[in-house]
Amino acid sequence: MDFIKEFFEFLKIRKKYWLLPIIFVLVIFGGLIILSQGSAIAPFIYTIF
């Protein structure tokens, strides 16, 4: 959790707010792929990519 806290402090100090949407999308896609492995939804998820 310290890494996440330090990362947000870095974004705030360096004014790198444009990185937040990129990181948010990567986390969403990563979670979607991890949660859909081995399920019936997997073939539909892989057609997106």
N, C-alpha and C positions, 0 to 999 in steps of 0.2 A: 504494500500500500504506500510505502514511502516513495517508490518510484513514480507512482501516479501523482502524488502530491507535489513532488519536485518538478514533474513535467508540466503541470498546470501553472506552477509558479514561474517556470521558464517561459511559457507562452505569454503570461501576463507581463513579465518584465521586458521581454524582447518584442512585445507587440506582434506576435505571430498568430493572431486569431484566425487567419486563413487556413491554418493547419487543422483546426478542429473539425470541419466537415469531412476532410479527407480521412482523418483518424476514425471518426464516427462511422463512416461507410465501410472502412476496412474491418472494424470490429463487428459490425452487423453481418457482413458477408462471411467472416471467419466463424462467427457463432452459428450462422445458418448452415454452413458446410459441416461443422462439427456435429450439430444436433441432427442433421438429416442423414448422416452416414448409417447405412444399414436399415433404413426405414423405407417405407413404400413411397415416400416423397422424393427420394434421391434421384430417380430418373427425371423428374420434372425440374428439380433444382439445376441439374447439370445441363439442361437444355438452355438455361438462361445464359450460361457462359459459352 
